[in-house]
Structure formats: structure tokens, C-alpha cells
Amino acid sequence: MNTIVPRSAFILVPLAAAIVSGCTAGVPPTGTAQLATTAVPAPLDKVFLVSDAWAARGGTTFELFSAGGLTPSRLTFCEGCQALSASPSLDRNRVALRRVSNDTNRDGRMDEFDRTTLLLVDLSRRLEGPFLPDGWSTSSADWSSDGSFLLHTSSPDGRTDGLYSVDANSQNNQLIIYDANVRVRGARLNTSITRATYERIASAGVGKSEIWTGVSNVNQLKITDGGPVGAQLPNSLYLVGSDAGPDYSPDGASIVFRRLTSTAVAGGTWDIMVVPSVGGTPRVIATGALFRSEPDWSRDGIVFAEANPATNTMDIVVIDPDTGTRRVLQAFAAGFRATSPRWITP
């Protein structure tokens, strides 16, 4: 059986020398205090996510939160920074956080098109430090199920995104899949650490994304073809019809992903779909002209953020993929946004 990269367990080394000035976990907030502020997730919290719910009004930058319990808890505090997504480690107290600290392309926004730093954030110790050297920009990250390394898709020095792995102590960064004319993004590992799934754009720029799996340049398999091709989604690399944001089911037999169906709303309208991990006909588990974030799958179900036009807010939704039963894990106040939920316990 193929393995992504042979690894052995590593002990997390202290990060005190790598603290980023002004951007630390657990510092008391300076904004409104309507939500809980803690160093680590509350015992009842189920997911990590990023949200602007810390501010007096919506529309500002995102910070890392935990949610799903009594009230969302703000976990990081970085003035003028934009948290994009987080991947949990084996415990509740460490995450790999993607963060933008500067508008590096000078387009007036801080988003995926700016240089994105991959940080290890130790919430309980209130420390953080970078996994990768300056000049790297990371489009996704996922911890291995044994906690020894991260799978990440990154662009070093402006090159197209490739698939890499790096040890939990930020050493031994290794290239797994790369093609200068292809973008590989949104990668996730199966729990047995034998294969990765990812979105693949056959272009160095904008294109129609498909879901693939693989372990090397010569061992890749296309899983989906996407939908009918349409317009480019503004401020993104995606054309309508793109499949993106895949994740394995806990048993590795299926893959959940989202499909871009139109550009009618900000961020696009997306369906959530499931397909066998060896390919086949996808089935829709959530549809309609709404924004939906990339999904995350655990034994507790499939979780994603979904726009709620009735309340002008965002809901964190969980669907049982077998029964279709749907519940709202967390609702946010009107005008506030939240996205990229990840189960704290995979």
C-alpha cells in the first residue's frame, strides 16, 4: 500500500523563538466583549472556524474561533490580520492556522491572493510561529491522523501551488506533487495516511477545478469532472462548474466536496456533494442558490458554513450523510460572517 511520506512521530519543540510580534493567541481583546474570549476551546465546543464576530459590526477581518457549544470563543488576536482557515492537531490546543498579515498584492483586500503564512498556534501556551520560510504562501493545510506531520499546498516564491508535507516541528519540508502548469490546492489526507485528495486546476491561473487523489506525480486519479463551465467567480481562481474543498469520510470510502453553480451571490453559490473515493457519480446532499463553505467530515457528520438570507448571517450546518438529517450547530448574529469550520476532534 502506498504511503504519502514515511514519517515517524516528532515531539513539538518550544516556539518561543518564533513568536510573531503583535499576533499571539490568548491576548485579551480590544473590541466588543459580547462573545467569550479564552485561550483554548470551551469543553462543549465542536469546531474551529474563522469569523469577524469579535467586532462591533460585521465586515471586518477574521479571527480564529471555536464554536458549537454555549457561545463562540475568540482564540486569536491579531490587529490588522486576516485568518483564513485552521486545521486542528491531535489535541484541542494546537492548530495550523493560515493567516494574511499584509495586502501584498495591493488590491485593497487581504485574501487568498495575498501571501498567506502557515502558522503553528499553540493555544494553551499562547505561542505561535511559522512552519515555512518567508516567501512561501499556503493555500491549504491538514494534519496527519497520527499528528506527526502536515500536508499542505503551497506556492514558494510565486510559483504555482504544489503538494508538500512538513513535520510537526516545522522541519523536513518535502515536495510530493508538482507541475508548473497545474495548481494543486485544498488537500486532505485519509485517516490511514495512504492517500491525499485535492482540487486540481489545469492552469497556472484561473480554471475549472476538479477533485483528484494521489500520492505522487505518477500516481494520481481524477475523481470528478465538475459541472458545466461558466463565468469566473470574482476574486477567485474558480470558473463556474469547479469542484473544490474535498475531504475524506472517516472510513476513507467517500469524498465530500463543494461545486460552484453560479456567481449570483458574493462568494458564489455552491452545492455540497459526496462521491466514492475511487470515482463515480456524485450525489448532492445540500443544494440551492446559497454560499456554502468547504465541508469537513467526521463521525459527527459533514459540517460547513451556509449563508442564511432570512437573517442576513451565516449558519454552521451539520448534515448526516446517510439520513440527510440537518441541524444548525451555531448561528451568528445578523451581519456577521463565519466560514471554514473544521471539527476539533476529527
N, C-alpha and C positions, 0 to 999 in steps of 0.2 A: 504494500500500500504506500503510495506517495505521501510524503510529509512536506509541508510548506518549507520549513527550515529546521534542521535538527537543533534542538536547544536544550539547555539544562537550566535549572532554577537559579536565579540570582537574588542576592539579598539587596534590598533597596538601600543605597548609600545615602548619608545625610546630604541635604541640598542647601545647607546654609550658605555655601559659597556661591550659589547660583540664584539667590533671591533677586527678583526683579523689583527695583525700587519703585514704590508707589502703587504696586499692584500685588497685594497679598491677600490670602484667604483669612477670613475671620476678623477683619478690622471693622469696628463699628461704623455704620453708615452715616452719611451726612444728609441723606434725603429724608423722605417721609418714613414714619415708623409704623405703618399700618399692617405690615407683614412681619412675621418672625425673622430674626436675624441670629443665626447660630454658626458655630464653627463647623459642625458636622450635621448630616441629615437627622431630622427628628425620627424617633423609633418607628413611627407609623408611616413615614414617607416611603413611596414606592418607586419614584422615578427621579432622575436628574433631567433638567431641561434648561433652556435659556429664555429669559424674559426681561421685559422692561418694567415689570410690575413694582420695582423698587421706587420708581419716580413719582412725582406729584401728578403727572399726566402721562399718557402713552405717547409713543412715537420717539422715544429717546433710545439710548444704547442698551444692549442686553447684558445681563449678568447671569452667572450660574445660580440656579435654584434647585432645591429638592421639593417635591410636591406629592400629593396623593393622600396625605394624612389630614390633620386638622386645619392647617393653613400653610401656604407655601413659605419656604425658608430661604432667604437670600444667603448665599455661601461665599461669594467673592465680591470684591470691591475694588474696582479699577477705574478711576475717573478718566473719562475720555477714551475708554477702550470698548471694544465690541466682542463679546463672547459669541461664538458661532455654534459650537456643539461640544459635548463632553462624552467620553467613554469611561465607564466605571471599571475599576480593577476588581480583585477578588473580594476586597472588603468594602465597607461603606465610606471609607475615609480617604480614598485616593482616586483621582480621575485624571485622564488625559484630556486636557482642555485645549481647544483651538480658539485662538484669540487674535484679533486685529488691533494693533495699538496706534497705527498711523494710516492716514489716507495716502498710501504710497503711490497710487496712480493719479492722484489729484483730480478726481472726478466729483468731489463733494460728498462722497459716501465712504463708509467703512464696511466692506462686504467681502465676498468670496474673491473678488478681483484684486484685492489688496494682498500684500504679503501677510500670510497667516502663520503665526507661531504655534508650534505644538509644545504645550507645557505639561509637566507633571505637577499636579497640585495636591499636596498632602494637607488635607483639610484639618485633621486633628492636630498637626504640628504647626499649622499656619505658615507653611513654606511652599514655594513653587520655584521651578527652574526649567529651562528649555531642554527638550530631548535632542534637538537638531541644531547644527551651527547656523550662524547668520547667513542669510541668502537663500534659505530653504523656505518654501511656502507649502503648507499641508492642507489638502482638501478633504481628508478623512482619516480616522484612526480607530482601531479596535484592539482591545486586549485579547491575548490568547486565553483560553479557558483555564490554563494552569498558572496564569499570571506572570510567566517568565519573560514575555516579550510583547510588543505591539506590532500589528500590521498597520501600515499607513500608506496612503497615496500622496505623493509629494512632488513638487517641482523645484529642483535645485537650480538656482541662478537663472530662472526664466525659461527653462526647458519644459517640454510637455510633462504632464503628470505620469509617473510610473508607480509600480507597486514595490514597496520596500518592507523590511522588518527591522526593528531595533530592540535591543534588550531593555529590560525594565530599569536598568541602571544607566540608560542612555548610551551604552556602548554597542559596538558591533553592528552598525547600520549596514544592511545588505540589500542589494537590488535583486528583485525576483522577476518582474516582468517589465519590459520597456520597449517602446517603439516610438521613434521621434515623430511619426506621423499619426499617432494614436494617443488619445487621452484615456487613462485608466483612473477612475475615481470611485469614491463611495464603497470601499472594500470592507468585507466582513468575513470572519473565519467561522467554519463549523466547529462544534464543541470538541470533536475528536482531533482537531488541528491537522486535518489531512487535505483540506481544500479551501480556497477562498472564492467568494462571489463578489462581483464588482460591476459597475457600469462602464461601458466602453464606447467612446465616441471615435469613429474612424476619421478623425480630423485633428489637426493641431489647433483648431479654433472651434467655432460653433458647428453643431451637427446633431444628428439623431442618435440618441444613446440607446444601447441595447444592454441586456443583462448577460454576462458571461461568467464562467467559472474557470479556475485554472490553478496551476502550481508553478508554471514556468512559461517561457516564451514558446516552447514547443509542445506544451500540454495545456491547451485551452479549449473550451467548448462554449459555443453560443447557446444560450438558454431561451431568449426571447427575440422576436423580430420588431417589437414595438408596434405602434398604431399608424394610421395614415399620417403622412408627413404634412406639417403645416408651418405656420409662421414661427419666427424666433420669439421665445419668451424674453421680454426686456430684462436687461441686467442679469443675463444668464448665458450659459453655453448651449442651452437646450432648444431644439425645434419641437413644435407640437408633434406628438407621436413618440416622444422619448420615454424610455423606461429607465428608472433611476432608483437609488436608495435601497438596494437589496439587503436582505438579512435571512439567514437560515432559520428554519424551525428548530426547536430543541433536539429533535431526533435526526436532523440533517436531511430528512427526506423531501422537504419542500423549501421554497424560497418565496418570501413576501417582497413586494416592491411596489412602487407607485408609477403610474403612467400619466404623462401630461396630455390632457384632452383639449385644452384651449388656453388662450391668453386673455380671456374675458375679465378676469379679476387680477388684482395685484398678486404677484407670486404664481399666477396660473391656477387652473383647475386640474386636479389630479384624482384619478381613481386608485384605490388600493387593491392589489391583485395578488394571487398566490399561484405558483406553478411548481410542478415536480422539479427536484433539483437536477434531474438529468434532461430536462426539457419536456415540452408537451404543450397542451392547450391551457392557458391561464384561466382562472375563474375569478370573477370580481367579488370582493367582499365589502367594498364601500364605493359608492359612485354618486354622481351628482355634481353640479357646477359650483364646487366649493374648493378653496385651497385646502390641501392636506399635506402634512409634512412627510418626510421619510419615516417609514414604520420601523418598529423594533419588536422582536418576537421572543417571548419567554414562556415558561409553563403557565404563567398567569394570563396569557393571551397576546394579541397584537395591539400595540399602543402607538398612537400617532396624534399629532395636533390637527385640529379641524376648525376652520372658520365657522362662527355661529352668527349669521346675518341678523337673526332676530334680536340678539343682544349686542351686536357690534363688538364681539370679543372673540376669544379663542378658547376652545374646549380641548382638554386632553381626554381622548376617547380610547376605550379598550373594547376590542371585539374578540369573541370566542370564534376561532376559525372553523370549528366543527359545527357549531349550532347557529352561528350568526348573531348570538346574543350580544347586545351592545350596552355599554354603560359609560357614563361620564366620570372619569377618575378625578378630574379637577377642572373647575370653571374659573376663569379670570374676570376681573371687573371690566365693565364696558370701556372700550378704547385701548385696552392693554393687549399686548401680544405675547405669545409663548410658542416655542417650537422646539423641534429636535428632541422629544422625550426619549430617554433610554432607561430601561429597567435598572434599578440599583442592584438587584440580585438577578443575574441572567437566568 
